[in-house]
Amino acid sequence: MKYPSALSLLTLLLFLMMHPSFSQPRPRDLGVPFGILPAGPLNAITDVPGVKVGHLTKIGESDIRTGVTAILPHGGNLFQEKVPAAIFVGNGFGKLAGVTQVQELGNLESPIILTNTLSVAAGIGGVVRYSLSQPGNESVQSVNAVVGETNDGYLNDIRGMHISPDEVVQAIQSAKTGQVEEGNVGAGTGTVCFGWKGGIGTASRRLPESLGNHTVGVLVQTNFGGNLQIAGVPVGEMLGKYPFKDALEKSDGSCMIVVATDAPVLERNLERMAQRAMMGLAKTGGIASNGSGDYVIAFSTAEGLRIPHSVPSQALQKAEFLGNEDMTALFMAVIEATEEAIINSLFAAETMVGKDNRKMEALPREKVLEWLKKSHF
């Protein structure tokens, strides 16, 4: 793998000037390889048509470092037009609300909310308020809010429960297509990953025409530990940050992973795709430790698979969907996009000082890139 020429670096500089909200070049822009499938135009979950992402970032005084990230499978009324969905539990030390109904019925009827552990209740409240307020939902009396979390209590005054239901609604209403901000934003504002500042990351993959031309997008909230590896290089060991090097250090934490695709895939195979996201996490050195809450939420945006809220009694439902034999390429896309999204979260995150004047350093990007450059790939 060759690193960028002077011309490509100039092109990258121009890109950053035109997109000032993306202050750090992403690893892919610097030549770091992540698998064999091509990324989508934005290399983000929003490459899946219709998917929207909104962030609310809350930084206040010296100890508030938290936020909300909302993911919407489409811009319509999700309660009235549910989407096929599945949830896979990699390690269940977490507080994912709404999991059992998705597993039971195989569909998603609300925005997906990511926040901190003690703000899950606020997330539920915000989703319910948002859903009940939508035109067409005037008679709705039950909403299955899907709210995931990681514990940002190292940098954030998590006991203060600084997220309100109204702020969750704001995050949902701010959701948009297009580029997705990464790093210290939204639900990733106060997170820690592999001993460095973590955050929000995203990536995508596009299958070739011969394999269906489908898109897979992934968004992650990284707050977990392990032995960091980037493109197969043992970066964690080289930086001296890895589990068990000191008996006092811990590798617990959590990772929320959201997988979206426009491929016509029903809930059973969406669960199989969700399972593969954990393989992507493992490629980065994540170990799903005892105290880690690692959950994957997967959904399909295929319009032909939408589930209407109200259907006539005994009406037969018809749908066209991919069979088992067509899943392999989608599995690979999930693995590659998850791995890259996690690394993107680390490269985008900036050093942060938070609760009790604790400081979490950003990954030393220049040093890491130099090691990658010298590696054998």
Beta strands, then each sheet from edge to edge (+ up, - down):
strand 1: 52-60
strand 2: 64-72
strand 3: 81-92
strand 4: 107-108
strand 5: 112-116
strand 6: 146-150
strand 7: 192-193
strand 8: 196-197
strand 9: 200-206
strand 10: 215-223
strand 11: 254-261
strand 12: 293-300
strand 13: 307-308
strand 14: 352-353
strand 15: 359-360
sheet 1: 1+ 2- 5+ 6+
sheet 2: 4+ 3- 12+ 11+ 10- 9+
sheet 3: 4+ 3- 13+
sheet 4: 7+ 8-
sheet 5: 14+ 15-
end
